[in-house]
Amino acid sequence: MTSPKIGRKQSDAGKLLRLFRLLNLLWNTTSGLRVEEIAVQQEISKRTAYRDLQILEQSGFVLRQDERSGRFRLNQARDSGSILGFNRAEAEILLHALAASAPTKERDRLLTKLRSLGTPAGRLNKASNTTLAHSPYSRLHEAIQRQQCVILMAYRSANSHTERNRSIEPYAFTQDLSAVIAYEPSASANKTFKLDRIGEVRILPERWKNEHRHHGMVRDPFGMPLGSDAIEVHLRLGELSAQLFREEFPAFAPLLQKLSKHPNENPSWELRLRVGNLQGIGRFVLGLIDDIQILGPVAFKKYLRTSVGQKLR
């Protein structure tokens, strides 16, 4: 299948639901679907439809495109280590959450579908309640409910690429359940810790001592914490980039302000956005550089020049 490359990991809950809807559309069609039809039914652009198809393909689903009609069909799911991009730990989170919900026919069907998809370590329907109970999510959830401290054993740092134990007070999960929000006494700061970087969670007998310092972390659209050093980026977006921004970051769509259109001029939108760092917004802009004008700050333009220069060395 030939389609545009994915620019960034799709982690937003809205995107996940859209992928499930696409999977359902492909599963229930006998004649297949053209990209244009997917775009209309999903109310997205053709570019996003192509990207969603590629996400499914990279996640282990076998897609076939008819050379004459251009229609896509879903054949099967390969025995891979991901479910729509989930790793085993993430799949266990879904199973655990569903198992704890009220029994319904819909819930049972979802459990059956999740368990029918394989993982390298064995099929999920063989995972015992003991395995789920000892998953990082389950242990952290238990600690939060009991207001107890934990040690994250062999936590892998993305910055230093090292592993070390981290003593924390966990008190919430991020919206997508990919990380836990916790207060780390040794750093005197609230931080987020990715679940897939945790070796093991050990619950300590000690209870929280710094509850007055627990607070939610405000994040930018790209998942970066917004602190006192947040940067405001000022952009002018064309029709394509504005549409993609709405689709990928619906919670931030109200920040788009449509600019008055002059005769013979394409519509455009102004975006002022505070970000935790320039990496996330940089990837978004570079992927749509022909449709975005950078109005500020100068530091952002310099960052992009440096990033592109390093790639060309």
N, C-alpha and C positions, 0 to 999 in steps of 0.2 A: 504494500500500500504506500503510495506516495502522498505525503502531506507535509505541512509546515511543522518544524520542530517545536517541541514544548520548551517554553522559556523558563519555566520555574515549577517547582513542586506545587501540585494542586492540593491544598490542605483545607481550604475553606469549606464549612459545612454546606453552604449553598451549592458549591461545585460538586460535592460528593452526592448530594441529592440529584443534581442534574445528570451525573454519570449513571446513577441507578435508573433514572427515567429513560436514558438512552439505551441502557442495557435491556430494559423492559420493552422498548419500542422494537429493537432489533430481534429480540426473542419471539415477539408476537407477530412478526411479518413473514409472509411466505414468499413474497416477490422481491423483498429487499427494499432499501431506502436510498435515495440519492441524497447527497450532502445538502442540496437546496431544500429538500423535504424535511430533513432533520433540523435545519436552521429555523424553518417556519414553525414546526411543531414544538421546538424547544424555546422559541423566541430568542434566538441568539444569532450571531453573525456566522457566515460560512467559515471564516477563519477559526472561530471557536469550535464549530462543529468538527472541523478537521482535527483540531487539537484533542478534542474529547475522544474521537475515534482512535487516535494514536495512543492515548492514555489507556484505553481498554486493551489495545493490542499489546502494549508493553506490560500490562498487568496480567497477561496470560490468556486472554481471550483470542480465539482464532477468527479473524474476519476475512471474508472473501469479497472481492469487488469484481463484478461482471464487467468484462472489457468493453462490451458493446453498449450496455445501458448505464454503466457507472454506478450501479446500485450495490450497496453494502449489505452483506448477510452475516449473521453470527453462526459459526459452526459449533464451537465447543470451547471449554475452558481447559487450557493445558495444566498439567500437574505442576504448578509453580509455587513459589514461596510467598505469593502476594495475592490479595483479594482487592481488586480495584486499587492497587498500590499499597495495601496494608501489609505489614510484616506480621509475624506470628503474635507478637505481644499486642499489636493493635487489634488483631482478630479476636484475641482472648478478651480484650476490653469490651468489644461488641457482644460477644457471647455472654460475658458476665452481666452486662447491663440488661440484655434481653432476658436472661434467666431470672433476674431479680424483679422484672416487671410483671404486671398482672397477666395471668394466662388468657390468651385469646387465640383464635384460629390464625390470625395474621402473624402474631408473635411466633407461634409454633412453626409456621411456614418459613419465616425468616431464619429461625434457628436451624431448621433442616437444610436450608440453602447454604448457610454459612458453614455448617458441619460437612457439607458434601464437597467442599473445595479443599484440596490437599495442601499440605505444607511439607517442606523438606524433612521435618522431624516426625512426620506421621500425620495421619488424617485427624482433623479436629474432632470428629465424632468419637475418637478414642481418648480425648483429653478428659481426665477425671475431674471431679469436683475438687479434689486435693490440689491438682495442678492449677486450676483457676484460682483457688483460695490463696495460693502462694505467688501469684503473678504480681509484678510491681504495683499495678493499679489497685488490686484487691488489698494488698498490705497497706498501701498508703491511705486508701479509703478507710480502712479499719483504724489506722492511727489518727486520722482526722476526726473520726467520730468519737474516739476516746480522748482526743486532745493530748496525744502522746508524742514524744520526740522519736526520731528514727535516725538510723545511719544508712546512707546510701553506699553500699559496698562497691568498690572498684568502679566509681562513677567516671566515665570517659569525658574529658573536657574537649570541646570542639576547638578551643583557642590554643591550649598548650599541647594537645594530643597526648596527654598523660592520664593515668588512672590513679585515683586516690579516694579514700573514704571521706564522706561528707556528712557531718552531723547537722541536722536541720529540724525545724518545727514546721511540718507540712500543714497547710490550712485550707487549700483550695486547688482545684484543677483548672487548667485553661479551658476555654469554651469547646475546643475540638478534642479534649481529653488526651492530647499528645504530651502534656507536661504537667508537673505539679508546681504550684506556687508555694514557696516556703520562706521562712525567716532563717537565715544562717547566722547563728550567734558569733562565730569566729570572724565573720566579715561585717557584722552589725548592719546587715542589709537584707532586703527582701529580694529573692531571686526566683527564676524558673529553672526547673531541671527536667530535661527530656526523659521520658520513660524508657525509650529504646537505648539510652546510654547507661542505664542502671544495671549493675551486675546482680545485686540482690538487695532487698529491703529488710533491715532488721529493726523491729520495734523495740524501743527501750522502755524501761519501767518509769523513767522520768516524764513528768507532765510538762506542758508548755510553761515557760517562765516569762515570755515576752509577747503575750497576746496583745498588749496595748500597741505593739509595733507592727502587727499584722495588718496589711491593707492590700487592696486590689492593685494590680499593675496595669496602667493604661498603656496600650500598645498602638503602634501605627498599623496601616493596612498589611504590612509585610511581616508582622509578628514581632517587631523590635520594640523593646520597652521605651517609653517616652519619659526621659528624666529632665533634669535642669539643663542638660546640654543638647536638647532636641534642636533640630535644624528645620527651618521653614523653607520649603522648595516652592517656587513660583513657576507655573507652566502654562502654556497655551496649547490645548489639545484640539486636534482635528476630529472629524466625525468618527473615524475608525478607532482611534485611541480612546476617545471619550466613551464609545460604546463598550469597548473591552474593559475599561476601568469600571463601568457600571456593573458589568457581568461578573467580574472577578472580585470586586470589593463593594458589594451592594450597600453595606452599612455606611460607606463613605461617599456614596453617590451624591447626596445632597450638597457636598462641597463644590461640585461642578457648577459653575455659573456661566450660562450661555451669554456670549458676547453679541452685541448688535451686529447684524449682518448688512454689509454694504452690497450694492448691486454688483453682480458678477463675481461675488466672493463666496467661497464655501463656508458653511457654518463652523464655528469654533467655540470652545469653552475655556474659561479660565479656571485654574486649579491652584489653590494655596493649601499646602499640606505640610503638617509637622511630622517629621520622621525621626526615628531613633538614631539611624545612621544612613549613609548614602548608598549602601550596597543594594538593598531591595528596590528602592526607587530607581537606582541606576540601571538595574537589569530590565525594569519595565520600560524605561525611556530608550535604552539602546535597542530593544527589540522593535521599537516603533519610531525610530529616530526621524524618519521622513515625514511623520505625521505630528511631531511634537516640537514646539519652540520653547527653549529654555530661557525664561525671563530672569531667573535668579535662584540662588545667589551665585556669585562668581566662583565660590569654592566648589559648587556642584559642577560647573562647566570644567573646572580644572581637574576634578576627580574623574570625570568621563574621559577627558583627553588622556590622562595618565593610564586609565584602565584599558583604553583602546590601544595605546602605544605599547603597553606591556604584552598584549595579545599578539601584536605584530612583530615582536622581536624574535 
